[in-house]
């Protein structure tokens, strides 16, 4: 039923086929991520549904269905959607253990990392950033979303997104600086 709703929001057959591949590939992973945060099947389903509605607007950014970049994007969107639902339920905030994403982060950052900093060290430093900083940093520089797009996905103001990116870069630079001066 929901799948047909998603397809009705798309215009071309190519978009529909592309979305279908993404849906079939990541639906279970997204449910798993949402369920870990929400501990409730129905709320997790809601999170996955809302995440797919958001993803439809960014389908053009997800070129290769099976890439780690796409996988990471899907996880970040559903994770933030689930956290929003969780916070709306008036419970304490929890964070997702992202150890299962380490390989995705390593492979994604291999394309972006330069100089003498090892990829595994950089991944470790990014993973240890608070979720609010890690997610905006990934969305901005790995998924190349605009501040406005990130603002819509996370349901926060654009100035807040800019400030979080700025703080994330400062924190990451501070953490990496420890390597240079050790």
VOBA-1610 file (N, C-alpha, C; in pm, whole numbers, padded with zeros to 5 digits, always signed):
BEGIN
Unk+00083-00119+00000Unk+00000+00000+00000Unk+00087+00126+00000Unk+00181+00135+00095Unk+00267+00253+00104Unk+00357+00265-00018Unk+00404+00150-00067Unk+00492+00152-00182Unk+00424+00220-00301Unk+00297+00192-00321Unk+00223+00256-00430Unk+00211+00407-00409Unk+00198+00448-00285Unk+00194+00591-00253Unk+00325+00657-00295Unk+00437+00595-00260Unk+00568+00651-00297Unk+00580+00663-00448Unk+00542+00557-00518Unk+00553+00560-00664Unk+00465+00667-00726Unk+00350+00694-00665Unk+00261+00796-00718Unk+00322+00936-00705Unk+00419+00952-00619Unk+00484+01081-00600Unk+00596+01106-00702Unk+00627+01004-00780Unk+00734+01015-00879Unk+00676+01032-01017Unk+00753+01098-01103Unk+00701+01134-01235Unk+00732+01034-01345Unk+00856+00993-01356Unk+00895+00909-01470Unk+00911+00763-01429Unk+00909+00677-01529Unk+00932+00534-01505Unk+01072+00510-01452Unk+01167+00588-01502Unk+01305+00575-01457Unk+01316+00606-01307Unk+01250+00713-01263Unk+01249+00748-01120Unk+01183+00637-01039Unk+01073+00585-01089Unk+01000+00480-01018Unk+01085+00354-01005Unk+01154+00315-01112Unk+01240+00197-01107Unk+01357+00218-01011Unk+01415+00336-01017Unk+01528+00369-00928Unk+01482+00366-00782Unk+01368+00426-00755Unk+01316+00427-00618Unk+01285+00284-00572Unk+01227+00204-00660Unk+01194+00067-00623Unk+01319-00010-00582Unk+01429+00009-00655Unk+01555-00057-00620Unk+01603-00011-00482Unk+01595+00119-00457Unk+01638+00174-00328Unk+01549+00119-00217Unk+01421+00120-00240Unk+01323+00072-00141Unk+01351-00073-00104Unk+01365-00157-00205Unk+01386-00300-00180Unk+01521-00327-00113Unk+01620-00247-00147Unk+01754-00267-00092Unk+01764-00222+00054Unk+01700-00111+00090Unk+01726-00049+00220Unk+01610-00050+00319Unk+01494-00096+00281Unk+01380-00091+00371Unk+01405-00165+00502Unk+01461-00285+00493Unk+01485-00364+00614Unk+01593-00300+00703Unk+01698-00251+00642Unk+01803-00183+00719Unk+01746-00061+00789Unk+01665+00015+00719Unk+01605+00135+00777Unk+01513+00099+00893Unk+01437-00007+00878Unk+01349-00051+00986Unk+01433-00091+01108Unk+01542-00163+01083Unk+01631-00205+01191Unk+01686-00083+01267Unk+01733+00017+01194Unk+01788+00137+01257Unk+01680+00208+01338Unk+01563+00227+01280Unk+01453+00295+01349Unk+01408+00216+01472Unk+01401+00085+01460Unk+01358+00001+01572Unk+01457+00008+01688Unk+01587+00018+01657Unk+01688+00030+01762Unk+01671+00159+01841Unk+01626+00262+01776Unk+01607+00390+01843Unk+01475+00395+01918Unk+01370+00347+01853Unk+01234+00363+01906Unk+01185+00246+01990Unk+01242+00129+01973Unk+01199+00009+02046Unk+01049-00019+02032Unk+00996+00010+01916Unk+00853-00010+01891Unk+00833-00031+01742Unk+00770-00141+01704Unk+00752-00173+01563Unk+00671-00067+01488Unk+00561-00023+01546Unk+00474+00073+01477Unk+00543+00208+01458Unk+00611+00254+01562Unk+00684+00381+01550Unk+00799+00369+01451Unk+00863+00253+01449Unk+00972+00231+01353Unk+00918+00234+01211Unk+00801+00173+01189Unk+00737+00179+01057Unk+00707+00323+01017Unk+00658+00402+01112Unk+00633+00544+01085Unk+00761+00617+01047Unk+00868+00587+01117Unk+00996+00652+01089Unk+01044+00616+00948Unk+01033+00490+00912Unk+01075+00446+00778Unk+00989+00514+00672Unk+00860+00518+00695Unk+00769+00583+00600Unk+00805+00731+00581Unk+00822+00803+00692Unk+00856+00945+00684Unk+00993+00966+00619Unk+01085+00875+00646Unk+01217+00885+00584Unk+01208+00868+00433Unk+01130+00770+00388Unk+01115+00751+00243Unk+01051+00872+00177Unk+00958+00935+00244Unk+00897+01056+00188Unk+01002+01167+00172Unk+01093+01177+00267Unk+01201+01275+00257Unk+01300+01238+00148Unk+01328+01110+00137Unk+01427+01062+00041Unk+01380+01085-00102Unk+01252+01076-00125Unk+01199+01099-00260Unk+01243+01235-00313Unk+01249+01335-00225Unk+01292+01468-00267Unk+01439+01475-00304Unk+01516+01376-00265Unk+01661+01377-00290Unk+01705+01257-00372Unk+01613+01200-00445Unk+01640+01080-00523Unk+01752+01103-00625Unk+01760+01223-00678Unk+01863+01255-00778Unk+02004+01247-00720Unk+02019+01257-00589Unk+02149+01251-00524Unk+02196+01107-00501Unk+02106+01013-00518Unk+02135+00872-00490Unk+02152+00797-00621Unk+02264+00819-00684Unk+02288+00762-00818Unk+02304+00610-00815Unk+02397+00561-00735Unk+02428+00418-00731Unk+02358+00356-00611Unk+02262+00272-00636Unk+02179+00213-00530Unk+02263+00137-00428Unk+02364+00065-00473Unk+02440-00021-00384Unk+02565+00042-00326Unk+02582+00171-00343Unk+02704+00236-00291Unk+02694+00260-00142Unk+02808+00271-00079Unk+02813+00301+00064Unk+02761+00442+00090Unk+02778+00529-00007Unk+02729+00666+00006Unk+02576+00665+00018Unk+02510+00589-00065Unk+02364+00577-00060Unk+02321+00512+00071Unk+02389+00406+00110Unk+02356+00337+00234Unk+02368+00431+00353Unk+02477+00505+00359Unk+02497+00599+00469Unk+02390+00706+00472Unk+02352+00755+00354Unk+02248+00857+00345Unk+02116+00803+00398Unk+02082+00683+00357Unk+01956+00622+00401Unk+01955+00608+00553Unk+02065+00562+00609Unk+02074+00542+00754Unk+02063+00675+00828Unk+02132+00777+00779Unk+02127+00908+00847Unk+01985+00965+00844Unk+01919+00956+00731Unk+01783+01011+00721Unk+01687+00938+00814Unk+01689+00805+00812Unk+01595+00732+00898Unk+01633+00748+01045Unk+01761+00756+01073Unk+01805+00776+01211Unk+01752+00908+01266Unk+01767+01014+01189Unk+01718+01145+01234Unk+01566+01150+01240Unk+01501+01085+01148Unk+01355+01079+01150Unk+01308+01005+01275Unk+01372+00895+01306Unk+01336+00817+01426Unk+01363+00899+01553Unk+01473+00970+01555Unk+01504+01052+01672Unk+01400+01163+01690Unk+01354+01220+01581Unk+01249+01321+01591Unk+01122+01262+01650Unk+01086+01143+01605Unk+00967+01076+01659Unk+00990+01045+01807Unk+01106+00996+01838Unk+01140+00963+01976Unk+01126+01086+02065Unk+01182+01197+02021Unk+01173+01321+02099Unk+01029+01369+02111Unk+00949+01348+02008Unk+00808+01386+02014Unk+00733+01302+02116Unk+00783+01184+02143Unk+00718+01096+02241Unk+00754+01133+02384Unk+00834+01239+02402Unk+00871+01291+02535Unk+00956+01196+02617Unk+01038+01116+02548Unk+01130+01027+02618Unk+01269+01089+02618Unk+01360+01029+02695Unk+01498+01074+02694Unk+01563+01041+02562Unk+01657+01125+02521Unk+01727+01107+02394Unk+01826+00991+02405Unk+01829+00907+02297Unk+01928+00800+02291Unk+02008+00815+02163Unk+02122+00752+02159Unk+02202+00757+02037Unk+02219+00617+01980Unk+02229+00610+01851Unk+02246+00484+01781Unk+02393+00445+01778Unk+02420+00322+01816Unk+02556+00271+01804Unk+02584+00249+01656Unk+02674+00325+01602Unk+02696+00320+01458Unk+02814+00232+01418Unk+02850+00135+01501Unk+02964+00051+01468Unk+02941-00029+01339Unk+02817-00062+01307Unk+02790-00137+01186Unk+02812-00054+01060Unk+02826+00079+01078Unk+02848+00166+00963Unk+02995+00197+00940Unk+03085+00143+01020Unk+03227+00180+01008Unk+03280+00154+00868Unk+03249+00038+00811Unk+03298+00008+00678Unk+03246+00109+00576Unk+03119+00147+00586Unk+03062+00245+00495Unk+03134+00379+00508Unk+03161+00420+00632Unk+03232+00547+00652Unk+03373+00541+00595Unk+03443+00431+00619Unk+03580+00420+00571Unk+03583+00431+00420Unk+03499+00355+00352Unk+03500+00357+00207Unk+03456+00491+00151Unk+03361+00557+00216Unk+03316+00688+00170Unk+03425+00791+00187Unk+03491+00789+00300Unk+03593+00890+00327Unk+03721+00868+00247Unk+03745+00746+00200Unk+03863+00722+00118Unk+03864+00815-00003Unk+03747+00849-00053Unk+03738+00937-00168Unk+03769+01082-00131Unk+03750+01120-00008Unk+03760+01258+00034Unk+03887+01294+00111Unk+03952+01194+00171Unk+04063+01223+00262Unk+04191+01247+00184Unk+04267+01349+00227Unk+04396+01378+00166Unk+04500+01393+00276Unk+04624+01414+00236Unk+04737+01434+00325Unk+04773+01307+00400Unk+04825+01322+00522Unk+04884+01211+00595Unk+04793+01150+00700Unk+04671+01196+00713Unk+04581+01145+00814Unk+04522+01014+00765Unk+04534+00910+00844Unk+04481+00781+00801Unk+04329+00785+00801Unk+04273+00709+00711Unk+04128+00703+00698Unk+04066+00650+00826Unk+04123+00545+00882Unk+04064+00487+01003Unk+04068+00585+01119Unk+04174+00664+01127Unk+04183+00764+01234Unk+04074+00870+01215Unk+04058+00917+01091Unk+03957+01019+01063Unk+03817+00966+01091Unk+03791+00843+01050Unk+03661+00781+01076Unk+03635+00773+01226Unk+03736+00732+01299Unk+03722+00724+01445Unk+03689+00860+01504Unk+03756+00964+01458Unk+03731+01099+01511Unk+03590+01147+01473Unk+03546+01117+01353Unk+03413+01159+01310Unk+03306+01082+01388Unk+03326+00953+01406Unk+03228+00872+01478Unk+03215+00914+01624Unk+03321+00973+01679Unk+03317+01015+01817Unk+03260+01156+01834Unk+03228+01221+01725Unk+03159+01350+01735Unk+03017+01324+01784Unk+02959+01419+01854Unk+02817+01403+01890Unk+02733+01385+01764Unk+02625+01311+01775Unk+02539+01281+01659Unk+02500+01406+01581Unk+02467+01512+01651Unk+02421+01633+01582Unk+02530+01689+01491Unk+02654+01677+01533Unk+02765+01727+01451Unk+02802+01626+01342Unk+02808+01498+01379Unk+02846+01395+01283Unk+02750+01394+01164Unk+02622+01399+01192Unk+02523+01388+01085Unk+02528+01505+00988Unk+02537+01628+01041Unk+02540+01743+00949Unk+02669+01745+00869Unk+02778+01703+00930Unk+02905+01698+00859Unk+02898+01599+00744Unk+02841+01482+00770Unk+02825+01381+00665Unk+02732+01430+00554Unk+02619+01488+00594Unk+02523+01534+00493Unk+02583+01645+00406Unk+02658+01734+00467Unk+02712+01848+00394Unk+02828+01809+00302Unk+02923+01731+00352Unk+03045+01708+00276Unk+03055+01572+00208Unk+02984+01474+00256Unk+02987+01345+00189Unk+02871+01336+00090Unk+02751+01375+00134Unk+02634+01365+00047Unk+02610+01494-00030Unk+02690+01597+00000Unk+02689+01723-00073Unk+02551+01787-00080Unk+02481+01783+00033Unk+02351+01849+00041Unk+02373+01996+00076Unk+02282+02078+00031Unk+02289+02220+00065Unk+02241+02239+00209Unk+02271+02355+00263Unk+02225+02385+00399Unk+02072+02380+00405Unk+02009+02427+00300Unk+01863+02427+00295Unk+01807+02284+00295Unk+01870+02195+00217Unk+01825+02056+00211Unk+01843+01987+00347Unk+01956+02013+00411Unk+01980+01954+00543Unk+01877+02007+00643Unk+01848+02136+00632Unk+01750+02199+00720Unk+01614+02130+00708Unk+01572+02102+00585Unk+01444+02035+00563Unk+01445+01892+00616Unk+01555+01821+00592Unk+01563+01681+00635Unk+01562+01668+00787Unk+01633+01758+00854Unk+01645+01748+01000Unk+01539+01830+01074Unk+01462+01907+00999Unk+01358+01992+01058Unk+01416+02091+01160Unk+01524+02155+01119Unk+01585+02261+01199Unk+01611+02378+01106Unk+01633+02496+01162Unk+01652+02614+01078Unk+01786+02608+01004Unk+01792+02679+00893Unk+01915+02683+00814Unk+02032+02744+00893Unk+02011+02852+00970Unk+02122+02904+01051Unk+02173+02801+01153Unk+02083+02719+01205Unk+02124+02615+01299Unk+02211+02512+01229Unk+02174+02477+01106Unk+02255+02383+01028Unk+02394+02441+01005Unk+02401+02567+00964Unk+02530+02631+00939Unk+02617+02631+01065Unk+02556+02661+01178Unk+02630+02666+01304Unk+02679+02527+01342Unk+02594+02427+01322Unk+02636+02290+01355Unk+02751+02243+01267Unk+02746+02277+01138Unk+02855+02240+01048Unk+02983+02310+01092Unk+02972+02437+01124Unk+03088+02513+01171Unk+03147+02450+01297Unk+03062+02419+01392Unk+03109+02359+01518Unk+03165+02219+01495Unk+03103+02143+01404Unk+03153+02009+01374Unk+03293+02017+01315Unk+03314+02110+01224Unk+03447+02127+01164Unk+03549+02169+01269Unk+03510+02258+01358Unk+03600+02302+01464Unk+03636+02185+01555Unk+03537+02108+01594Unk+03559+01995+01683Unk+03646+01890+01615Unk+03619+01862+01487Unk+03697+01765+01413Unk+03841+01813+01399Unk+03859+01941+01366Unk+03994+01997+01354Unk+04068+01988+01487Unk+03997+02014+01594Unk+04058+02005+01727Unk+04101+01860+01754Unk+04015+01766+01722Unk+04046+01625+01744Unk+04162+01577+01656Unk+04164+01623+01532Unk+04272+01585+01441Unk+04402+01653+01482Unk+04391+01773+01535Unk+04508+01845+01583Unk+04585+01767+01687Unk+04516+01685+01764Unk+04580+01600+01864Unk+04680+01507+01796Unk+04647+01458+01674Unk+04736+01369+01600Unk+04861+01445+01556Unk+04844+01564+01509Unk+04955+01642+01455Unk+05053+01681+01564Unk+05002+01715+01683Unk+05088+01764+01789Unk+05130+01657+01889Unk+05085+01533+01870Unk+05127+01425+01961Unk+05268+01384+01930
//
